[in-house]
Amino acid sequence: MKAQDVIILGAGIIGMSSAYYLQKNNPGKKILVVDREPGAGQGNTAKAAAMFRNTFSSRTSQVLSDTSINFYSHLQNEVNYDIHLKKTGYLWLLGRRQFREYSSIIRRMMEREIEIRILKKDELNKIPKLNLELNKNHEETKYLGLENIHKGLLGSKCGELDQSELVRFYREEFEKLGGETLFNTKIHRLIITPKNEFGGPPFVWQNPKITGVTTNNGEIYGNRIVLATGAYTHELLDPIGIDNHSKPKKRQLFQLECSDLEELLFVKNFNEHGILPFTILPKSEVYIKPDETTKRFWTGCADDLGRPFSLDVTPEKSFYEFNIRPIITKYFPQFENARIANKLAGLYACNTIDGNPYVFEEYGLIVISGCSGSGIMKADAIGRIVDALYRKKEEAELYGSVMFRVSDISTEKRNVENEEFVI
């Protein structure tokens, strides 16, 4: 295939956002996006809960998410590109111990003027059948180690969107600017040049560079390669000895249906839509997400210890039955008769060190890694940072004229706070 100026590997939300800003700010460059799926955003992006929030403990995560949300709101309200964005909120239901442990994080967010407020029990009582006070004598409640709900924490600049429509926007705009896409193309390995005279890897004194990829559709060469393959990044980097600083881990979603759940969908006073916010329970951060269209709920939680780093994406009914259901039914008894209507599993690219994304360059390869499940909510900012790195700019201009130092989320000059508010 004819050589490109830039090859972007991966057409998820991060890859397409990066492609758009690279093409927009580098007119005339030949940019190609390659993905193994039949279309953009059909991998792990499609398997996400598609929620967004700016409620983070680290300034880095807060700025990346906040500016991205502002851009998405601009798309929805000013450009009139419907990505079905709704600021329905995030609601953390906290036990007394949790509230005490999170107090410094809450104070930090308030100092940064993040839109959050603390809810007392009288406000939480408006949620139908929510058990604020559990039966402490109940054997299962004691066995599970459940806490009473002491307070709520509501993030109002949080909510949901349609990730497929957001990806569609970036792809359409990218292609309007002359960008090209190549789907149904599996990437086998990265090409390093020059090879030594025996056909092996280059000698250290040959100034090696990554110049292309081999695929099921042949070799593709480019002056610069951008790796936006999320949880699969290690499969391409491990064989050439580059650390991507993240690990893949399965995350599961279960859609529940039951006639008893309908009254829980529509709750006033929490947002302008009259919908129950995305709600996180006090134990194991089990969450429920209302689905207004189907009148069902999605639920899930992160299981770290005991869950291997792997590329397995098989949803496990037993995970819901033995991990989530015992907790959710204690706080919301209306889930007692709910059944699984749908289930899916995707992969997080987990940064296990500080919880913030990586964007760095080595040997002509720009790597985007470690978004830790918050790729959608930070995608616009990350795309702009990738473009700034490509153009050798020290700072990227995020939406709203917010300047961000590119090296802050690199590897060599990394300057981030640990993200402590992870779901």
Number of C-alpha atoms within 10 A of each C-alpha: 9 7 16 18 14 23 27 24 26 27 29 29 32 29 30 31 27 29 33 26 21 25 23 18 13 15 12 12 15 17 26 24 24 25 25 19 17 12 17 26 25 18 21 19 24 17 18 21 20 19 22 27 24 27 26 21 22 20 18 20 25 20 19 25 27 25 22 26 27 15 18 23 19 14 17 18 13 10 10 10 15 16 21 14 22 20 23 24 25 29 24 23 25 23 20 14 14 16 20 12 11 15 12 12 18 22 12 16 20 14 9 12 9 18 14 20 14 13 16 13 12 9 13 18 12 13 19 16 13 18 17 20 11 16 15 13 8 9 9 14 16 13 8 12 10 20 22 18 25 19 21 24 19 23 24 21 20 26 23 22 21 17 25 17 15 23 25 18 18 22 27 13 18 25 16 13 15 15 22 16 19 17 15 13 16 17 21 14 16 21 18 18 16 17 14 12 9 7 8 11 16 17 12 8 6 12 10 16 17 20 23 23 22 16 16 11 12 12 17 20 20 22 16 21 27 25 23 26 24 32 26 20 24 21 14 18 16 11 11 15 9 12 12 24 18 25 23 23 22 23 23 24 23 24 21 22 20 17 12 13 22 15 14 19 20 18 16 13 12 22 17 11 14 13 21 25 27 25 21 23 23 25 20 15 20 20 25 22 22 24 16 13 6 9 17 21 25 20 23 23 22 16 17 11 6 6 11 13 17 13 15 14 15 13 18 14 14 10 16 20 11 10 15 20 18 16 22 21 16 20 22 18 17 20 20 15 13 19 12 16 13 13 19 16 18 24 26 26 28 25 20 12 11 15 23 22 28 22 26 23 19 10 14 17 20 20 24 27 28 28 26 24 25 25 25 27 29 26 25 28 27 30 25 25 28 28 24 21 20 19 13 11 15 14 17 24 16 21 19 10 9 13 13 20 17 25 20 19 21 19 14 10 11 15 14 17 14 15 17 13 14 13 13
